[in-house]
Amino acid sequence: MRTDRRAGVAAVMAVGVALALTACSDDGEVTDDVATTTAPTAADRLEQAHTTLTDAGSVHMVLEGINLPESAVILKAEGSGTMEPPAFDGTITAKVGGVQADVPTIATDEKLYVKLPFSPIFIETTPEELNVPDPARLFAMEDGLADLLTMTESAEFGEQSRAGEEILLQITGTVPGDAVVDLLHVGDREQDFDIAYGLVEENWEVRTVRITGPFYPPDDATYEVTIDQYGEPVTVTAP
């Protein structure tokens, strides 16, 4: 009986040792049966924000220039739009004949409809004819503002800040000059631009996008975009 009891204890100890060796490596680190997680990177968060933005289908945007030179034509744009197809309905603040004016603008099907100062009706034109950016492109799923999120290089986490009731997480990086010039129709294609995003941590909506760089060389300038009203119904039709 005593011999059998000792044999049983020895067997239990052997099983315990085997389990311990399975759970731990030679340096004492847990290797099995313990889940390991990797914290999301700044690039991961930008990818989440890209998905959230493109899934929305429609948003409201405000684009505003900061520290712009006298030669700047587009000072501000505000309106709502759809992403598929890209379309915009709002107001552009621009210099028309050297005079600052708020110009009601509709952009759809690669055409612009603008109501210039002292004009009672919309006039059909194109971005190329006016030498201005196409505001509908800001909303496009491809080659639009959303694409900057996925092409941002050297993305890094920044500070947290409060905007009203929301907590924004800043992510900074750089984007190619080609992408910026194609989007805003101004700037130096040969140089990168600094970019800073403000992401809402609760749902990873992009709330702000701040682009700084050689928009009007040799001096730097900044354009900031504020995005809200994700997914609210928007209908854009030609006048």
Legacy VTK file of the C-alpha trace (Angstrom):
# vtk DataFile Version 3.0
C-alpha trace
ASCII
DATASET POLYDATA
POINTS 239 float
0.000 0.000 0.000
2.810 2.450 0.934
4.666 1.648 -2.286
1.536 2.237 -4.404
0.902 5.585 -2.681
4.449 6.764 -3.416
4.117 5.704 -7.022
0.900 7.708 -7.354
2.466 10.855 -5.909
5.420 10.502 -8.251
3.105 10.196 -11.235
1.204 13.362 -10.281
4.483 15.296 -9.878
5.681 14.094 -13.268
2.497 15.339 -14.952
2.862 18.721 -13.225
6.430 19.119 -14.397
5.461 18.214 -17.959
2.696 20.813 -17.975
5.030 23.468 -16.622
7.615 22.732 -19.298
4.938 22.945 -21.996
3.698 26.323 -20.774
7.130 27.915 -20.367
10.217 28.244 -22.519
13.795 27.886 -21.275
13.958 31.563 -20.276
10.697 31.425 -18.380
8.501 33.106 -21.020
5.015 31.763 -21.644
4.857 30.037 -25.043
1.595 28.017 -25.111
-2.007 28.487 -24.044
-1.492 32.252 -23.533
-2.875 34.627 -26.167
-0.550 37.372 -27.283
-1.799 40.646 -28.834
-0.087 43.393 -30.783
-1.239 46.984 -30.301
-2.540 48.624 -33.512
-0.012 50.836 -35.266
-0.691 54.338 -36.539
-0.994 52.880 -40.050
-3.585 50.386 -38.750
-5.671 53.219 -37.323
-5.492 55.130 -40.607
-6.708 52.006 -42.402
-9.657 51.820 -39.987
-10.413 55.485 -40.592
-10.269 54.932 -44.358
-12.817 52.122 -44.116
-15.099 54.198 -41.888
-14.965 57.143 -44.288
-15.576 55.208 -47.494
-18.342 53.123 -45.908
-20.196 56.316 -44.944
-21.153 57.052 -48.558
-21.761 60.736 -47.848
-20.311 63.406 -45.549
-20.184 67.144 -44.942
-16.816 68.879 -45.414
-15.290 72.267 -44.731
-11.998 73.082 -46.488
-10.239 76.237 -45.320
-6.887 77.771 -46.174
-4.524 79.046 -43.472
-1.644 81.479 -44.056
-2.501 81.748 -47.743
-0.734 84.296 -49.935
-2.519 87.011 -51.873
-2.204 84.922 -55.036
-4.439 82.150 -53.659
-7.707 81.730 -55.550
-9.588 79.161 -53.445
-9.895 80.320 -49.839
-12.624 78.053 -48.477
-15.180 75.473 -49.541
-18.093 74.089 -47.556
-20.718 71.599 -48.573
-22.043 68.070 -48.534
-21.421 65.361 -51.062
-21.574 61.740 -52.072
-18.708 59.362 -52.782
-20.286 57.153 -55.426
-20.632 58.961 -57.714
-18.414 61.821 -56.475
-20.543 64.961 -56.162
-20.596 68.239 -54.213
-23.248 70.801 -53.350
-22.180 73.840 -51.386
-20.345 77.159 -51.492
-16.806 78.026 -52.512
-15.179 81.199 -51.220
-12.838 82.382 -53.968
-11.270 85.434 -55.521
-13.227 86.329 -58.625
-11.648 89.133 -60.605
-9.572 90.021 -57.563
-12.648 90.302 -55.325
-13.464 87.738 -52.629
-16.888 86.175 -53.124
-18.982 83.255 -51.920
-19.896 81.241 -55.009
-22.733 78.666 -54.824
-21.341 75.580 -56.533
-22.592 72.177 -57.655
-20.111 69.621 -58.956
-21.269 66.391 -60.551
-20.379 64.288 -63.605
-17.045 66.145 -63.898
-18.874 69.427 -64.513
-19.192 72.558 -62.396
-22.276 74.683 -62.053
-21.476 78.020 -60.450
-23.548 81.086 -59.639
-21.058 83.909 -60.034
-21.519 87.325 -58.373
-24.358 89.316 -59.946
-25.524 86.243 -61.900
-29.106 85.095 -61.207
-28.560 81.583 -62.581
-26.014 78.776 -62.478
-23.521 78.677 -65.323
-22.172 75.340 -66.559
-18.399 75.105 -66.816
-15.555 72.713 -65.948
-12.742 72.810 -63.374
-10.261 73.076 -66.239
-11.950 76.175 -67.687
-11.875 77.956 -64.326
-8.451 76.542 -63.386
-9.766 75.414 -59.997
-9.936 72.047 -58.211
-12.981 69.857 -58.670
-14.713 69.918 -55.262
-16.421 66.605 -56.048
-13.017 64.927 -56.056
-12.646 65.562 -52.334
-15.448 63.018 -51.824
-14.218 60.387 -54.288
-13.411 56.923 -52.939
-10.456 56.677 -55.327
-7.992 59.554 -55.769
-9.974 61.586 -53.241
-9.289 62.728 -49.715
-9.853 59.169 -48.434
-6.881 57.902 -50.461
-4.493 60.141 -48.517
-5.152 57.979 -45.446
-3.753 54.848 -47.063
-0.804 56.510 -48.798
0.450 58.340 -45.700
4.112 57.545 -45.048
5.991 57.476 -41.714
2.684 57.529 -39.793
3.151 58.185 -36.082
0.833 58.722 -33.138
0.632 62.274 -31.790
-1.165 63.913 -28.903
-4.776 63.553 -27.843
-6.978 66.639 -27.891
-10.578 67.526 -27.172
-12.876 68.963 -29.831
-16.186 69.713 -28.159
-17.358 66.443 -26.636
-15.024 64.311 -28.760
-11.530 63.047 -28.003
-9.310 63.174 -31.085
-6.172 61.112 -31.554
-3.597 62.808 -33.765
-1.648 60.838 -36.347
1.049 62.587 -38.362
2.987 61.661 -41.479
3.743 62.773 -45.020
1.977 62.405 -48.369
3.398 62.736 -51.898
3.140 66.074 -53.649
1.535 64.432 -56.695
-1.463 63.288 -54.638
-1.928 66.704 -53.028
-1.696 68.644 -56.297
-4.080 66.251 -58.057
-6.579 66.760 -55.236
-6.326 70.516 -54.630
-4.940 71.677 -57.985
-2.158 73.699 -56.358
1.290 72.980 -54.934
4.726 71.585 -55.744
4.554 68.029 -57.083
8.224 67.391 -56.387
7.983 67.754 -52.613
6.216 65.832 -49.868
3.594 67.528 -47.704
3.172 67.146 -43.956
-0.205 65.808 -42.909
-1.945 65.515 -39.536
-5.200 63.688 -38.919
-7.568 63.990 -35.981
-9.362 60.660 -35.490
-12.324 60.151 -33.171
-11.232 57.296 -30.921
-14.784 56.143 -30.238
-15.569 55.210 -33.854
-12.400 56.067 -35.876
-14.070 58.743 -37.944
-11.666 61.197 -39.532
-12.691 64.525 -38.070
-9.832 66.761 -39.289
-7.147 66.623 -41.967
-4.443 69.291 -41.935
-2.064 69.469 -44.928
0.962 71.782 -44.775
3.628 72.339 -47.380
4.673 74.175 -50.552
1.251 75.028 -51.910
2.594 78.402 -53.010
6.413 78.081 -53.142
8.719 79.171 -51.705
6.528 79.679 -48.637
4.477 76.976 -46.942
0.741 77.213 -46.433
-1.922 75.018 -44.878
-5.303 73.671 -45.911
-7.450 72.088 -43.210
-10.480 69.897 -43.819
-13.153 69.189 -41.208
-15.406 66.185 -41.880
-18.672 65.322 -40.145
-22.269 64.181 -40.753
-21.132 60.702 -41.791
-23.806 58.806 -43.719
-26.483 61.493 -43.600
-28.618 61.470 -46.778
-27.304 63.737 -49.540
-28.703 64.264 -53.044
-26.745 66.250 -55.615
-28.339 67.097 -58.963
-27.377 69.436 -61.751
-29.415 72.671 -61.718
LINES 1 240
239 0 1 2 3 4 5 6 7 8 9 10 11 12 13 14 15 16 17 18 19 20 21 22 23 24 25 26 27 28 29 30 31 32 33 34 35 36 37 38 39 40 41 42 43 44 45 46 47 48 49 50 51 52 53 54 55 56 57 58 59 60 61 62 63 64 65 66 67 68 69 70 71 72 73 74 75 76 77 78 79 80 81 82 83 84 85 86 87 88 89 90 91 92 93 94 95 96 97 98 99 100 101 102 103 104 105 106 107 108 109 110 111 112 113 114 115 116 117 118 119 120 121 122 123 124 125 126 127 128 129 130 131 132 133 134 135 136 137 138 139 140 141 142 143 144 145 146 147 148 149 150 151 152 153 154 155 156 157 158 159 160 161 162 163 164 165 166 167 168 169 170 171 172 173 174 175 176 177 178 179 180 181 182 183 184 185 186 187 188 189 190 191 192 193 194 195 196 197 198 199 200 201 202 203 204 205 206 207 208 209 210 211 212 213 214 215 216 217 218 219 220 221 222 223 224 225 226 227 228 229 230 231 232 233 234 235 236 237 238
